[in-house]
Amino acid sequence: ITVSKLEKAYKLAIYEPESSTLYEMCLATSSCSRPLAVLMEHCDVDGKLNFALVMRETPFPHQLAINLIHLPTGQEFNLKINDDLVYTMIESTRHDTFMAFFEQLLTFGCLGFHSAAGEEDESLANIWEETFAGNQIFHRMQIGDALQQHLNADPEAGELKERVALPQPPKEKLQIPVIRCQLDFVSKAKPSTALKMHLLYQAEHPVEGDLRVLLRLHKRTSSNDVAITLRARVAEESKPSSNVGAEVTVWLQDKCSRAPAGAFGEICEVPGIEKPLLLLVTDGDAPRAIRIAVTLGQIPFTVLFQVVLLDNSEKSAKIETSSSHRIMMDVFQRVVAEKLASSSTVLAPLAEAANTQRERTLKQKLDDLGGMRKGGEHLGVEQGSGDGAPQGMGQGDKDASEMADTDVINICTRQKLGRMMVFTIYRDLLGPRMY
C-alpha cells in the first residue's frame, strides 16, 4: 500500500507482487475555499485484489482520511493526513445536503426523485430521455387551449359561475437526458477515428439574473476519461464581468476495469459565480453508465444538470442490483456517512451527543465532590509526624514507639480530565513495616 503526494494531489496505490497487479486512484485537494470531497472505488482485479478504497477531504480541520478495506477478510488500513492549511467550516445544512444527494445518486441514479414506498421501480422507468450527443433537453410545455388560463368562469349546468380557486399548475415531469456511447473498451475494440475527444453534452442553466452556468462534457474516444467543464456566461446585452470567461474543468480517469464501481463528489467554485456548486459523479457496471449531476451548493440547493452516459449495449439507464452496487452502498453507510460527519472537531459534539452529556455529568460529579472539601485540605504536600498511614484508618491505639515521620502527597485529578497520569509505587518490607 503506497500513499504519495504531488503538490496538492494524493495518490493511493495497491500492488500485489505475485501477479504484478497494480491499482491506483488520485484525489486533488484544496480546490476551493471550503474543500469537501469524497472519492470511493471498488477494486476487484481477477480475484487478486478485492478492496474498497475511500478518500475523504474535510475543511476544518483540514484533513485527508484514507480508508482501505479488504472485503474478503474485513481488515482495514486507515490513515489520516493533516496540514497547517486553514479553511472555513462547512455549514451543517450544506454538509447534510451533500450527503443526501450523494446517497440518492448512488441509490436511484438521479436527483430530485420522489416516489411512494414500493413504487420506485415504476417511477424510475419513465424518467430517462434518450437524446443525441451535444443536444440540450429543453423544458417541454403541455399543449392546450391558449385562452384557458384567462377564463375566470366555469360552465356548470349551462351557466357560467365564477371560479372559486385557480387550479395548481401540473407538476413538471422529471426528465434526465441519456446519451449512448461506447464505455466498454476491455471486451470491445476501440473505434477508429482521428478525434481524440468529442463533445457529448452541453447545457446551461440560469443562476441569478442574466448570469448562467454552462456545462460541457467531453470524453476521449479511446477510453472513459471524461472532462467536466463548468463556466459562467452572461447575456450579450449585459455588462461583461472580469471573472466571466474563466472555467473549471474536473477530469475523471478511466478505471480500466470490466466491472467498474466508483463515486465522486466535491464542492466546486466557478469564477464569476458567487454561489458554490456541488458536483456528483457515479460510475457503475449495472448498467454500464456514468452519471453526472450538478446542483447549487447553498439554499435552495437547486438541481442544475443531470446526464447519463450509457453504453451502447445496455437496454435501460435504470440502476440494477449488483454485487458492486451493494458494496458501494455498504461502504458509504459504514465509512463515509458516519466518519465524515464526525471528522470535524466542531461538528463532533453534534454527532456524539450521548458522549458529550456523559462527560458533562462526570465533570459535574467531580465538581460536586470537590466543593464538599474545605479549601487547602488534602492538596499539595503535607509534612509532619504521623503513624505511617493516613488518619482515620481505625487501627485502634498505637504505641508511641511505632510513630514515624511521614510525607503524604495528595494529587488532585479533578482538573486533569482527559490526561493520562502514571504512578509508580515501590514496596519495601523492613521488619513489620511496609514502606
Buried (B, 14 or more C-beta within 10 A) or exposed (E): EEBEEEEEEBBBBBEEEEEEBEBBBBBBBBBBEBBBBBBBBBBBBEEBBBBBBBBBBBBBBBBBBBBBBBBEEEEEBEEEBEEEBEBEBBBEEBBEBBBEBBBBBBBBBBBBBEEEEEEBEEBBEEBBBEBEBEEEBEEEEEEEEEEEEEEEEEEEEEEEEEEEEEEEEEEEEBBBBBBBBBBBBEEEEEEEEEEEEBBBBBBBBEBEEEBBBBBBBBBBBBBBBBBBBBBBBBEEEEEEBEEBEEBBEBEBEBBEBEBBBBBBBBBBBBBBBEBBBBBBBBBBBBBBBBBBBBBBBBEEBBBBBBBBBBBEEBEBBBBEEBBBBEBBBEBBEBBBBEBBBEBBEEBEEEBBEEEEEEBEEEEEEBEEEEEEEEEEEEEEEBEEEBBEEEEEEEEEEEEEEEEEEBEBEEEEEEEEEEEEEEEEEEEEEEEEEEE
